[in-house]
Amino acid sequence: MCGIYGMIALSGRQLRRPEMLDSMGEALCHRGPDGHAVFTSAAAAVGTERLRIIDLHERADQPFAAPGSQVWLECNGEIYNAAAIRAMFPDYPYRSRSDVETIIPLFLQDGTGAIPQLDGMFGLAIWDNRTQALILARDRAGEKPLFYARVDGEIWFASELQSLLRNPEIDRSIDREALAAYLRMGYVPEPLTMFRAIRRVPAGAFIRFREGSEELTRYWDPGAFAVESRGVAAATSELRALIEAAVTKQVISDVPVGVFISGGLDSSILATLAARVIGASRVHTFSARFAEASFDESDSAARLAASLHTQHVPVPTNEETLRQALSAVVTGLAEPLADPAILPTFLLAREARQHVKVILSGEGADELFGGYPTYIGHKLAPLYHALPSPLRSFIRQRVESLPSSSRKVTFEFLLKKFVADVERPWIERHLSWFGTGLPPDVLLGQNGVPAIETPPGRDALTGAMLLDYQSYLRDNLLVKVDRATMLSSVEARAPFLDRDVSAFALSLPANMRVRRLTTKWLLKRAAESWLPKSVIHARKRGLSVPIATWINHGLRGEVDRLLDAGNLRKQGLLDPAVVERLLSEHRSGRANHARPLWPLIILQYWFENWT
């Protein structure tokens, strides 16, 4: 795991600002505090800040150069099939045991055809001086980030935005399309960033830059998997084997390994299998211990850890520690992300860093295997549509009259979201169910919102899961986990996003993922050989924060300052009247507007720190 960065003059002329390479690295030192190295020439300069995971010796510090130094490589991430690749090239003069170094002989043999052969998570850069080409690539799901900008004929790239912002010549003009998307969804979808001049390399793709050209190639299409017919027993057995293999690959490390656990299905599977593979005494588990009961799952997590005999650490998650996390996130993350779960994730990672360098996390299981209550909503929608119109109106009125609650994801909240959007087209209601709830007119001068590409030829349930994999998971959850863990110099790995597990899940029919009113139906069947039924069928709660109460009490002064009407008028981007109405209704208790208010709060912090 590393922070990679560099600048390339594709024209072959001398770099204009090579002295800025060190500054770029300083902005990424949290991603790699263990090692630092650079390669430079007149027309190219690249550097890596390394977190040492595989081969702890400095000989494994990146960048790597091929014999003759005509090809340079640096990679942020882990290559899980490195041993197999290494065996393919026994005569290559490796200088280390690094998983990343194995990419070079594969690239020398197959060119960019090497990238689809990599099994892992990665954001990588290859400078091929033979062809004067720069290749930037990302893993299939988008676990690892990679940003780039064009600056007067040069390509600048880095693992995080703040590294690129060290160059004062990069335009910081706001991308209004990205802003509109953020206000709708709470995150910025790739390839956009909040800055017009900076873009993200898409997940599952690579870009080849040559002088005067930029060629994008997508090597992974999650929508291209045909549904395969499988018997239940065969599918269950295959899934068990795939997940066991994924965990076995991803616990390989030369440093201690841990698991974030909640006591729920996904993290319990990972902790159980990790304990089997490397031994329970070598597995550290971490769970958030919330002060507010409706958010706290630490008792369930502690019971799981006790049953497995792992080294368990509960992490206090209260107003004081959440404030610390908020300060660290808004000053350390140069892109706005409105998922409050980034705060407890940061706290977990901060504590984990005292014990381990590698963490397993359960991202991807919900999107691949159908874990969200919204999927049940899509199944119920046709039944609701079939009701007589007067009955639907009566139900809607009764649900809307229910008193609001500040507790976590209550049944009242889910009902209100369901009746508010159920009669809309499936993609619109899904985006609303997952969105911020902000009205479009909160953004001044914006006509509508960016169009979201609908997965073609999909029923509502299958389409929603694919859409979540290609948007909510990729652009929100994986960003959250990567940035929160790397701020504490911890590598997060997601076994459910393993190449083979993902391909299997994407080929499953919808009724094997969500059956009747049971989410993750096949995954739960597979888990029966690993976990007790009380864990498998426990109510899903997820990691969150009591934002509603925080806005009215602990953060009240900060919220008033950030959302001050005078400040909003000076910015000229948000409608102060809309913001004031939302805040007034929330403060009075007439409605729980924590969901739409939090993206505005985070956005204002972002403006203060990064524009």
Buried (B, 14 or more C-beta within 10 A) or exposed (E): BBBBBBBBBBEEEEBBBBEBBEEBBEBBEBBBEBBBBBBBBEBBBBBBBBBBBBBBEEEBBBBBBBEEEEBBBBBBBBBBBBEEBBEEBEEBEBEBBBBBBBBBBBBBEEBBEBBBBBBBBBBBBBBBBEEBBBBBBBBBBBBBBBBBBBBEEBBBBBBBBBBBBBBEEBEEEBBBBBBBBBBBBBBBBBBBBBBBBBBBBBBBBBBBBEEEEEEEBEBBEBBEBEEEEBEEEEBBBBBBEBBBBBBBBBBBBBBBBBBBBBBBBBBBBBBBBBBBBBEBEBBBBBBBBBBBEBBBBBEBBBEBBEBBEBBBBBBBBBBEBBBBBBEBBBBBBBBBBBBBBBBBBBBBBBBBBEBBBBBBBBBBBBBBBBBBBBBBBBBEBEEBEEEEEEEBEEBBEEBEEEEBBBBBBBEBBBBBBBBBBBEEEBBBBBBBBBBBBBEEEBBBEBEEBBEBEBBEEBEBBBBBBBBBBBBBBBBBBBBBBBBBBBBBBBBBBBBBBBBBBBBBBBBBBBBBBBBEEBBBBBBBBBBEEBBEEEBBEBEBBBBBBBBBBBBBEBBEEBBEEBBBEEBBEEBEBBBBEBBBBBBEBBBEEEBBBBBBBBBBBBBBBBBEBBE
